[in-house]
Amino acid sequence: MAIEVYLSGIAILISVISLIVSLYFRFGQKAHNKEIRGKVDLGLSQAKKAIEKSGEAIEVSRDGFEHTITREINLAKYKLHEVAQEISQFQPDSSKKDLLRYEQLFKAAVESLLNQYEILCDYYLANRINKERFRKQKHLEIKQIVEDEATREYFQNPEPETYQSIIQVYNELKGT
C-alpha cells in the first residue's frame, strides 16, 4: 500500500505542477495578448493618421495642379491677346502671305487655349480636381468658350475625340 500512496502523491504533485504551469502560461498569454492588442491599436491609429495626411497631401496636389493649369490658361490667353494685338495692327495693303501667317498664329493660339481647357475639363470629369471650386470659378469661362463666335466652330462639328471633355463639361454645367 505504501507504493500506491507514494504513486498517488506523485500523481497529485504532477497534477498540481501541471495546473500551476497552465495558469502561468494562461496569465502570461493574457498579458502578451494585451500587449499585442495595444500594438495593433497603435498601428491602426498611426495608419488612420497616415490616411488623413495622405488625404491632405492629395488636396494640396489638386490645388497645385489647379494653380498650374490656371497659370497655363492665363498664359495661353495672354498669347492669344498678343496675336489679336498684332492682327489689329494689320494693314489692309499687306500681302496675303502676311494675312495667312496671322490667321495661322491666331488659330494656333486659340487651339493652345482650348487644349488647356480640355486638360482642365478632363481632370474635372475624372474627379482629380475640386469640382465645387471648378463650378464656381470656371463654369462661365467654359460656357463662353463653347458659345463664343471665335471658338464656336471647334464645337459645332468637332472631329471625334476633339475637345470632348469641354463639350461634356459644358453640357453638365449648362444649367448652372
N, CA and C atoms as a LAMMPS dump frame, in Angstrom:
ITEM: TIMESTEP
0
ITEM: NUMBER OF ATOMS
528
ITEM: BOX BOUNDS ff ff ff
-5.0000000000000000e+02 5.0000000000000000e+02
-5.0000000000000000e+02 5.0000000000000000e+02
-5.0000000000000000e+02 5.0000000000000000e+02
ITEM: ATOMS id mol type element x y z
1 1 1 N 0.789 -1.174 0
2 1 2 C 0 0 0
3 1 3 C 0.853 1.27 0
4 2 1 N 1.983 1.187 0.543
5 2 2 C 2.854 2.349 0.612
6 2 3 C 3.229 2.832 -0.79
7 3 1 N 3.371 1.908 -1.689
8 3 2 C 3.691 2.286 -3.067
9 3 3 C 2.505 2.992 -3.711
10 4 1 N 1.294 2.544 -3.427
11 4 2 C 0.102 3.163 -4
12 4 3 C -0.046 4.59 -3.489
13 5 1 N 0.215 4.8 -2.231
14 5 2 C 0.125 6.15 -1.655
15 5 3 C 1.231 7.009 -2.266
16 6 1 N 2.383 6.434 -2.385
17 6 2 C 3.509 7.161 -2.967
18 6 3 C 3.191 7.556 -4.412
19 7 1 N 2.664 6.64 -5.213
20 7 2 C 2.311 6.92 -6.603
21 7 3 C 1.169 7.931 -6.684
22 8 1 N 0.212 7.82 -5.778
23 8 2 C -0.892 8.788 -5.747
24 8 3 C -0.358 10.181 -5.433
25 9 1 N 0.584 10.251 -4.53
26 9 2 C 1.195 11.545 -4.173
27 9 3 C 1.935 12.153 -5.354
28 10 1 N 2.646 11.297 -6.094
29 10 2 C 3.374 11.768 -7.282
30 10 3 C 2.38 12.242 -8.33
31 11 1 N 1.291 11.524 -8.515
32 11 2 C 0.263 11.901 -9.487
33 11 3 C -0.353 13.244 -9.099
34 12 1 N -0.632 13.421 -7.805
35 12 2 C -1.204 14.697 -7.324
36 12 3 C -0.188 15.818 -7.535
37 13 1 N 1.068 15.551 -7.206
38 13 2 C 2.121 16.539 -7.377
39 13 3 C 2.263 16.937 -8.842
40 14 1 N 2.236 15.981 -9.74
41 14 2 C 2.33 16.251 -11.182
42 14 3 C 1.113 17.061 -11.622
43 15 1 N -0.067 16.722 -11.109
44 15 2 C -1.286 17.455 -11.462
45 15 3 C -1.208 18.899 -10.989
46 16 1 N -0.709 19.104 -9.772
47 16 2 C -0.579 20.464 -9.225
48 16 3 C 0.439 21.255 -10.043
49 17 1 N 1.551 20.638 -10.372
50 17 2 C 2.577 21.313 -11.183
51 17 3 C 1.999 21.657 -12.554
52 18 1 N 1.255 20.742 -13.158
53 18 2 C 0.634 20.998 -14.461
54 18 3 C -0.353 22.145 -14.365
55 19 1 N -1.122 22.174 -13.276
56 19 2 C -2.084 23.267 -13.072
57 19 3 C -1.358 24.598 -12.932
58 20 1 N -0.287 24.624 -12.175
59 20 2 C 0.487 25.859 -11.979
60 20 3 C 1.09 26.321 -13.307
61 21 1 N 1.667 25.395 -14.054
62 21 2 C 2.259 25.736 -15.352
63 21 3 C 1.177 26.258 -16.3
64 22 1 N 0.015 25.603 -16.304
65 22 2 C -1.089 26.045 -17.171
66 22 3 C -1.548 27.446 -16.795
67 23 1 N -1.706 27.699 -15.504
68 23 2 C -2.118 29.039 -15.047
69 23 3 C -1.056 30.09 -15.39
70 24 1 N 0.194 29.719 -15.214
71 24 2 C 1.286 30.646 -15.533
72 24 3 C 1.231 31.054 -17.009
73 25 1 N 1.119 30.049 -17.877
74 25 2 C 1.076 30.35 -19.314
75 25 3 C -0.213 31.067 -19.707
76 26 1 N -1.305 30.734 -19.056
77 26 2 C -2.587 31.389 -19.365
78 26 3 C -2.508 32.872 -19.044
79 27 1 N -2.028 33.205 -17.831
80 27 2 C -1.92 34.625 -17.466
81 27 3 C -0.822 35.319 -18.258
82 28 1 N 0.234 34.585 -18.55
83 28 2 C 1.294 35.149 -19.389
84 28 3 C 0.787 35.427 -20.793
85 29 1 N -0.017 34.508 -21.33
86 29 2 C -0.608 34.691 -22.662
87 29 3 C -1.573 35.863 -22.657
88 30 1 N -2.333 36.017 -21.58
89 30 2 C -3.282 37.126 -21.478
90 30 3 C -2.536 38.462 -21.507
91 31 1 N -1.442 38.54 -20.772
92 31 2 C -0.637 39.766 -20.768
93 31 3 C -0.027 40.005 -22.146
94 32 1 N 0.428 38.919 -22.781
95 32 2 C 1.007 39.025 -24.127
96 32 3 C -0.055 39.501 -25.124
97 33 1 N -1.263 38.932 -25.027
98 33 2 C -2.36 39.351 -25.916
99 33 3 C -2.698 40.82 -25.707
100 34 1 N -2.69 41.263 -24.461
101 34 2 C -2.977 42.669 -24.161
102 34 3 C -1.906 43.56 -24.792
103 35 1 N -0.671 43.132 -24.694
104 35 2 C 0.435 43.882 -25.291
105 35 3 C 0.286 43.939 -26.818
106 36 1 N -0.047 42.815 -27.429
107 36 2 C -0.243 42.749 -28.88
108 36 3 C -1.418 43.629 -29.299
109 37 1 N -2.535 43.58 -28.536
110 37 2 C -3.684 44.427 -28.848
111 37 3 C -3.291 45.901 -28.801
112 38 1 N -2.491 46.251 -27.819
113 38 2 C -2.021 47.635 -27.714
114 38 3 C -1.199 48.038 -28.929
115 39 1 N -0.332 47.148 -29.372
116 39 2 C 0.484 47.434 -30.559
117 39 3 C -0.38 47.526 -31.813
118 40 1 N -1.367 46.651 -31.919
119 40 2 C -2.275 46.692 -33.073
120 40 3 C -3.068 47.993 -33.063
121 41 1 N -3.582 48.373 -31.896
122 41 2 C -4.328 49.636 -31.788
123 41 3 C -3.452 50.827 -32.16
124 42 1 N -2.211 50.806 -31.706
125 42 2 C -1.281 51.882 -32.049
126 42 3 C -1.03 51.899 -33.553
127 43 1 N -0.848 50.725 -34.136
128 43 2 C -0.635 50.635 -35.589
129 43 3 C -1.834 51.15 -36.367
130 44 1 N -3.037 50.791 -35.927
131 44 2 C -4.251 51.272 -36.588
132 44 3 C -4.383 52.782 -36.459
133 45 1 N -4.054 53.298 -35.285
134 45 2 C -4.108 54.743 -35.071
135 45 3 C -3.125 55.47 -35.993
136 46 1 N -1.927 54.924 -36.102
137 46 2 C -0.933 55.528 -36.985
138 46 3 C -1.355 55.422 -38.446
139 47 1 N -1.956 54.302 -38.817
140 47 2 C -2.435 54.135 -40.196
141 47 3 C -3.536 55.146 -40.498
142 48 1 N -4.429 55.35 -39.54
143 48 2 C -5.512 56.327 -39.715
144 48 3 C -4.937 57.725 -39.907
145 49 1 N -3.949 58.081 -39.097
146 49 2 C -3.306 59.397 -39.233
147 49 3 C -2.623 59.523 -40.591
148 50 1 N -1.978 58.438 -41.032
149 50 2 C -1.302 58.458 -42.336
150 50 3 C -2.312 58.64 -43.462
151 51 1 N -3.458 57.988 -43.346
152 51 2 C -4.503 58.13 -44.369
153 51 3 C -5.016 59.564 -44.386
154 52 1 N -5.226 60.14 -43.204
155 52 2 C -5.681 61.532 -43.136
156 52 3 C -4.656 62.465 -43.777
157 53 1 N -3.378 62.225 -43.47
158 53 2 C -2.332 63.073 -44.047
159 53 3 C -2.234 62.876 -45.552
160 54 1 N -2.45 61.646 -46.028
161 54 2 C -2.396 61.421 -47.472
162 54 3 C -3.559 62.138 -48.148
163 55 1 N -4.716 62.185 -47.467
164 55 2 C -5.848 62.947 -47.999
165 55 3 C -5.511 64.423 -48.108
166 56 1 N -4.825 64.935 -47.089
167 56 2 C -4.39 66.335 -47.124
168 56 3 C -3.39 66.539 -48.261
169 57 1 N -2.493 65.581 -48.431
170 57 2 C -1.495 65.69 -49.497
171 57 3 C -2.164 65.672 -50.865
172 58 1 N -3.2 64.857 -51.008
173 58 2 C -3.93 64.809 -52.281
174 58 3 C -4.584 66.153 -52.552
175 59 1 N -5.173 66.754 -51.523
176 59 2 C -5.798 68.071 -51.701
177 59 3 C -4.76 69.12 -52.095
178 60 1 N -3.605 69.071 -51.458
179 60 2 C -2.536 70.018 -51.809
180 60 3 C -2.105 69.785 -53.252
181 61 1 N -2.006 68.52 -53.641
182 61 2 C -1.636 68.189 -55.015
183 61 3 C -2.685 68.703 -55.995
184 62 1 N -3.953 68.514 -55.656
185 62 2 C -5.034 69.014 -56.509
186 62 3 C -4.949 70.528 -56.643
187 63 1 N -4.737 71.182 -55.507
188 63 2 C -4.63 72.639 -55.536
189 63 3 C -3.443 73.071 -56.396
190 64 1 N -2.344 72.344 -56.273
191 64 2 C -1.164 72.668 -57.071
192 64 3 C -1.428 72.498 -58.55
193 65 1 N -2.119 71.412 -58.912
194 65 2 C -2.448 71.204 -60.318
195 65 3 C -3.374 72.305 -60.817
196 66 1 N -4.4 72.635 -60.015
197 66 2 C -5.338 73.68 -60.426
198 66 3 C -4.596 75.003 -60.632
199 67 1 N -3.661 75.29 -59.749
200 67 2 C -2.873 76.515 -59.886
201 67 3 C -2.042 76.474 -61.171
202 68 1 N -1.432 75.333 -61.441
203 68 2 C -0.604 75.187 -62.643
204 68 3 C -1.428 75.336 -63.914
205 69 1 N -2.568 74.656 -63.973
206 69 2 C -3.377 74.719 -65.197
207 69 3 C -3.974 76.112 -65.362
208 70 1 N -4.322 76.776 -64.253
209 70 2 C -4.827 78.15 -64.338
210 70 3 C -3.737 79.064 -64.887
211 71 1 N -2.512 78.852 -64.449
212 71 2 C -1.393 79.644 -64.967
213 71 3 C -1.212 79.39 -66.466
214 72 1 N -1.317 78.122 -66.873
215 72 2 C -1.179 77.782 -68.296
216 72 3 C -2.314 78.398 -69.12
217 73 1 N -3.518 78.386 -68.577
218 73 2 C -4.655 79.009 -69.27
219 73 3 C -4.423 80.506 -69.415
220 74 1 N -3.967 81.13 -68.331
221 74 2 C -3.699 82.571 -68.391
222 74 3 C -2.592 82.891 -69.386
223 75 1 N -1.584 82.049 -69.455
224 75 2 C -0.509 82.237 -70.424
225 75 3 C -1.046 82.102 -71.852
226 76 1 N -1.901 81.104 -72.077
227 76 2 C -2.493 80.919 -73.404
228 76 3 C -3.391 82.102 -73.764
229 77 1 N -4.121 82.636 -72.786
230 77 2 C -4.955 83.826 -73.028
231 77 3 C -4.076 85.018 -73.396
232 78 1 N -2.959 85.145 -72.691
233 78 2 C -2.041 86.254 -72.967
234 78 3 C -1.476 86.148 -74.388
235 79 1 N -1.084 84.937 -74.784
236 79 2 C -0.558 84.742 -76.144
237 79 3 C -1.632 85.048 -77.191
238 80 1 N -2.857 84.633 -76.912
239 80 2 C -3.97 84.922 -77.821
240 80 3 C -4.189 86.431 -77.92
241 81 1 N -4.095 87.1 -76.794
242 81 2 C -4.249 88.559 -76.777
243 81 3 C -3.136 89.23 -77.59
244 82 1 N -1.907 88.73 -77.451
245 82 2 C -0.79 89.3 -78.228
246 82 3 C -1.027 89.141 -79.735
247 83 1 N -1.483 87.953 -80.125
248 83 2 C -1.751 87.711 -81.549
249 83 3 C -2.873 88.63 -82.016
250 84 1 N -3.895 88.789 -81.201
251 84 2 C -5.006 89.68 -81.557
252 84 3 C -4.509 91.117 -81.717
253 85 1 N -3.577 91.518 -80.872
254 85 2 C -2.984 92.862 -80.976
255 85 3 C -2.237 93.015 -82.307
256 86 1 N -1.486 91.99 -82.659
257 86 2 C -0.76 92.027 -83.933
258 86 3 C -1.731 92.107 -85.107
259 87 1 N -2.793 91.335 -85.028
260 87 2 C -3.791 91.335 -86.105
261 87 3 C -4.467 92.695 -86.211
262 88 1 N -4.706 93.316 -85.07
263 88 2 C -5.372 94.627 -85.1
264 88 3 C -4.497 95.682 -85.773
265 89 1 N -3.2 95.447 -85.795
266 89 2 C -2.291 96.394 -86.443
267 89 3 C -2.028 96.024 -87.902
268 90 1 N -2.686 94.989 -88.355
269 90 2 C -2.527 94.513 -89.724
270 90 3 C -3.038 95.566 -90.696
271 91 1 N -2.247 95.845 -91.683
272 91 2 C -2.608 96.845 -92.693
273 91 3 C -3.285 96.159 -93.872
274 92 1 N -4.402 96.7 -94.352
275 92 2 C -5.121 96.078 -95.467
276 92 3 C -4.26 95.92 -96.729
277 93 1 N -3.255 96.765 -96.874
278 93 2 C -2.438 96.666 -98.08
279 93 3 C -1.297 95.638 -97.941
280 94 1 N -1.258 94.924 -96.817
281 94 2 C -0.231 93.89 -96.618
282 94 3 C -0.511 92.692 -97.518
283 95 1 N 0.473 91.871 -97.67
284 95 2 C 0.352 90.732 -98.583
285 95 3 C -0.555 89.643 -98.004
286 96 1 N -1.029 88.785 -98.921
287 96 2 C -1.854 87.656 -98.49
288 96 3 C -1.033 86.692 -97.636
289 97 1 N 0.256 86.659 -97.879
290 97 2 C 1.145 85.801 -97.114
291 97 3 C 1.137 86.239 -95.642
292 98 1 N 1.178 87.549 -95.398
293 98 2 C 1.116 88.054 -94.025
294 98 3 C -0.229 87.741 -93.387
295 99 1 N -1.296 87.906 -94.16
296 99 2 C -2.633 87.61 -93.655
297 99 3 C -2.741 86.132 -93.269
298 100 1 N -2.238 85.254 -94.103
299 100 2 C -2.271 83.824 -93.832
300 100 3 C -1.474 83.487 -92.565
301 101 1 N -0.326 84.143 -92.419
302 101 2 C 0.507 83.923 -91.236
303 101 3 C -0.243 84.343 -89.969
304 102 1 N -0.912 85.48 -90.004
305 102 2 C -1.678 85.941 -88.844
306 102 3 C -2.839 85.001 -88.533
307 103 1 N -3.482 84.512 -89.566
308 103 2 C -4.584 83.566 -89.366
309 103 3 C -4.077 82.285 -88.709
310 104 1 N -2.918 81.816 -89.158
311 104 2 C -2.343 80.603 -88.575
312 104 3 C -1.923 80.839 -87.125
313 105 1 N -1.336 82.012 -86.853
314 105 2 C -0.949 82.345 -85.479
315 105 3 C -2.175 82.403 -84.566
316 106 1 N -3.239 83.03 -85.069
317 106 2 C -4.454 83.153 -84.276
318 106 3 C -5.06 81.772 -84.01
319 107 1 N -5.133 80.952 -85.029
320 107 2 C -5.696 79.609 -84.878
321 107 3 C -4.862 78.788 -83.893
322 108 1 N -3.552 78.888 -83.976
323 108 2 C -2.675 78.149 -83.057
324 108 3 C -2.863 78.643 -81.62
325 109 1 N -3.024 79.936 -81.439
326 109 2 C -3.229 80.49 -80.097
327 109 3 C -4.571 80.039 -79.527
328 110 1 N -5.606 80.035 -80.359
329 110 2 C -6.925 79.574 -79.912
330 110 3 C -6.857 78.094 -79.54
331 111 1 N -6.237 77.287 -80.369
332 111 2 C -6.138 75.853 -80.089
333 111 3 C -5.309 75.582 -78.837
334 112 1 N -4.288 76.382 -78.615
335 112 2 C -3.494 76.235 -77.39
336 112 3 C -4.36 76.504 -76.16
337 113 1 N -5.166 77.54 -76.232
338 113 2 C -6.075 77.859 -75.123
339 113 3 C -7.098 76.737 -74.93
340 114 1 N -7.68 76.269 -76.017
341 114 2 C -8.668 75.196 -75.923
342 114 3 C -8.045 73.906 -75.379
343 115 1 N -6.808 73.637 -75.751
344 115 2 C -6.125 72.444 -75.242
345 115 3 C -5.954 72.518 -73.722
346 116 1 N -5.652 73.713 -73.207
347 116 2 C -5.507 73.871 -71.757
348 116 3 C -6.852 73.651 -71.062
349 117 1 N -7.908 74.189 -71.646
350 117 2 C -9.24 73.969 -71.069
351 117 3 C -9.646 72.498 -71.182
352 118 1 N -9.252 71.844 -72.245
353 118 2 C -9.557 70.422 -72.411
354 118 3 C -8.898 69.611 -71.294
355 119 1 N -7.661 69.926 -70.977
356 119 2 C -6.959 69.241 -69.888
357 119 3 C -7.687 69.477 -68.571
358 120 1 N -8.041 70.729 -68.318
359 120 2 C -8.743 71.066 -67.079
360 120 3 C -10.073 70.322 -66.989
361 121 1 N -10.834 70.308 -68.06
362 121 2 C -12.133 69.617 -68.065
363 121 3 C -11.96 68.112 -67.908
364 122 1 N -10.909 67.563 -68.493
365 122 2 C -10.633 66.141 -68.352
366 122 3 C -10.371 65.801 -66.881
367 123 1 N -9.612 66.628 -66.205
368 123 2 C -9.344 66.42 -64.785
369 123 3 C -10.62 66.597 -63.964
370 124 1 N -11.465 67.523 -64.351
371 124 2 C -12.749 67.715 -63.675
372 124 3 C -13.6 66.454 -63.79
373 125 1 N -13.688 65.913 -64.98
374 125 2 C -14.505 64.715 -65.206
375 125 3 C -13.943 63.497 -64.484
376 126 1 N -12.645 63.461 -64.282
377 126 2 C -12.003 62.336 -63.597
378 126 3 C -11.946 62.539 -62.078
379 127 1 N -12.593 63.609 -61.585
380 127 2 C -12.614 63.915 -60.144
381 127 3 C -11.21 64.127 -59.575
382 128 1 N -10.33 64.677 -60.363
383 128 2 C -8.96 64.883 -59.902
384 128 3 C -8.718 66.312 -59.455
385 129 1 N -9.752 67.142 -59.528
386 129 2 C -9.683 68.498 -59.014
387 129 3 C -10.935 68.754 -58.189
388 130 1 N -10.932 69.841 -57.452
389 130 2 C -12.063 70.207 -56.612
390 130 3 C -13.214 70.652 -57.509
391 131 1 N -14.245 69.817 -57.589
392 131 2 C -15.352 70.077 -58.524
393 131 3 C -16.159 71.314 -58.136
394 132 1 N -16.378 71.494 -56.851
395 132 2 C -17.184 72.641 -56.406
396 132 3 C -16.482 73.958 -56.765
397 133 1 N -15.187 74.015 -56.511
398 133 2 C -14.428 75.228 -56.848
399 133 3 C -14.417 75.44 -58.36
400 134 1 N -14.28 74.351 -59.107
401 134 2 C -14.291 74.438 -60.565
402 134 3 C -15.606 75.033 -61.046
403 135 1 N -16.724 74.516 -60.506
404 135 2 C -18.038 75.016 -60.927
405 135 3 C -18.167 76.511 -60.657
406 136 1 N -17.679 76.936 -59.505
407 136 2 C -17.778 78.349 -59.139
408 136 3 C -16.884 79.226 -60.016
409 137 1 N -15.683 78.752 -60.295
410 137 2 C -14.694 79.592 -60.962
411 137 3 C -14.678 79.466 -62.481
412 138 1 N -15.028 78.328 -63.005
413 138 2 C -14.792 78.095 -64.434
414 138 3 C -16.037 77.896 -65.275
415 139 1 N -17.216 77.74 -64.668
416 139 2 C -18.374 77.394 -65.496
417 139 3 C -18.706 78.477 -66.508
418 140 1 N -18.542 79.747 -66.146
419 140 2 C -18.825 80.816 -67.113
420 140 3 C -17.794 80.837 -68.241
421 141 1 N -16.545 80.563 -67.887
422 141 2 C -15.498 80.52 -68.913
423 141 3 C -15.773 79.404 -69.928
424 142 1 N -16.162 78.24 -69.417
425 142 2 C -16.461 77.114 -70.31
426 142 3 C -17.629 77.482 -71.215
427 143 1 N -18.647 78.085 -70.648
428 143 2 C -19.815 78.494 -71.44
429 143 3 C -19.408 79.487 -72.523
430 144 1 N -18.601 80.469 -72.161
431 144 2 C -18.17 81.479 -73.126
432 144 3 C -17.323 80.872 -74.234
433 145 1 N -16.462 79.941 -73.87
434 145 2 C -15.6 79.311 -74.877
435 145 3 C -16.438 78.563 -75.912
436 146 1 N -17.408 77.788 -75.444
437 146 2 C -18.21 76.983 -76.361
438 146 3 C -19.132 77.865 -77.206
439 147 1 N -19.657 78.92 -76.611
440 147 2 C -20.635 79.752 -77.311
441 147 3 C -20.028 80.936 -78.048
442 148 1 N -18.769 81.253 -77.799
443 148 2 C -18.141 82.419 -78.421
444 148 3 C -18.012 82.232 -79.931
445 149 1 N -18.206 83.299 -80.649
446 149 2 C -18.163 83.26 -82.114
447 149 3 C -16.797 82.813 -82.637
448 150 1 N -15.737 83.236 -81.944
449 150 2 C -14.385 82.906 -82.406
450 150 3 C -14.035 81.433 -82.219
451 151 1 N -14.687 80.772 -81.279
452 151 2 C -14.344 79.376 -80.999
453 151 3 C -15.481 78.405 -81.288
454 152 1 N -16.631 78.89 -81.641
455 152 2 C -17.816 78.049 -81.859
456 152 3 C -17.548 76.954 -82.886
457 153 1 N -16.783 77.276 -83.915
458 153 2 C -16.53 76.294 -84.976
459 153 3 C -15.834 75.035 -84.454
460 154 1 N -15.1 75.158 -83.368
461 154 2 C -14.397 73.997 -82.807
462 154 3 C -15.355 73.023 -82.123
463 155 1 N -16.561 73.487 -81.821
464 155 2 C -17.501 72.658 -81.066
465 155 3 C -18.756 72.282 -81.847
466 156 1 N -19.012 72.94 -82.965
467 156 2 C -20.227 72.64 -83.722
468 156 3 C -20.162 71.259 -84.356
469 157 1 N -19.135 70.979 -85.084
470 157 2 C -18.937 69.66 -85.685
471 157 3 C -17.508 69.213 -85.408
472 158 1 N -17.214 68.995 -84.142
473 158 2 C -15.825 68.64 -83.828
474 158 3 C -15.47 67.25 -84.343
475 159 1 N -14.212 67.105 -84.652
476 159 2 C -13.726 65.782 -85.039
477 159 3 C -13.93 64.856 -83.84
478 160 1 N -14.055 63.587 -84.103
479 160 2 C -14.217 62.663 -82.972
480 160 3 C -13.075 62.835 -81.966
481 161 1 N -13.437 62.869 -80.707
482 161 2 C -12.495 62.984 -79.598
483 161 3 C -11.876 64.373 -79.45
484 162 1 N -12.2 65.328 -80.316
485 162 2 C -11.626 66.661 -80.196
486 162 3 C -12.466 67.491 -79.237
487 163 1 N -11.849 67.936 -78.181
488 163 2 C -12.479 68.797 -77.177
489 163 3 C -13.744 68.176 -76.592
490 164 1 N -13.775 66.864 -76.499
491 164 2 C -14.942 66.172 -75.962
492 164 3 C -15.136 66.459 -74.476
493 165 1 N -14.044 66.633 -73.742
494 165 2 C -14.175 66.924 -72.308
495 165 3 C -14.81 68.288 -72.095
496 166 1 N -14.413 69.264 -72.907
497 166 2 C -15.014 70.601 -72.793
498 166 3 C -16.513 70.508 -73.086
499 167 1 N -16.863 69.8 -74.144
500 167 2 C -18.274 69.669 -74.524
501 167 3 C -19.061 68.965 -73.414
502 168 1 N -18.487 67.914 -72.859
503 168 2 C -19.168 67.17 -71.805
504 168 3 C -19.368 68.039 -70.559
505 169 1 N -18.343 68.787 -70.171
506 169 2 C -18.468 69.675 -69.009
507 169 3 C -19.463 70.802 -69.304
508 170 1 N -19.415 71.332 -70.507
509 170 2 C -20.362 72.389 -70.89
510 170 3 C -21.793 71.869 -70.744
511 171 1 N -22.058 70.696 -71.266
512 171 2 C -23.403 70.117 -71.177
513 171 3 C -23.798 69.858 -69.709
514 172 1 N -22.842 69.421 -68.903
515 172 2 C -23.118 69.154 -67.492
516 172 3 C -23.427 70.431 -66.717
517 173 1 N -22.694 71.502 -67.049
518 173 2 C -22.834 72.756 -66.298
519 173 3 C -23.801 73.741 -66.937
520 174 1 N -24.447 73.349 -68.012
521 174 2 C -25.32 74.238 -68.769
522 174 3 C -26.349 74.95 -67.885
523 175 1 N -26.928 74.249 -66.963
524 175 2 C -27.967 74.82 -66.113
525 175 3 C -27.432 75.637 -64.938
526 176 1 N -26.136 75.62 -64.724
527 176 2 C -25.543 76.301 -63.573
528 176 3 C -25.488 77.787 -63.76
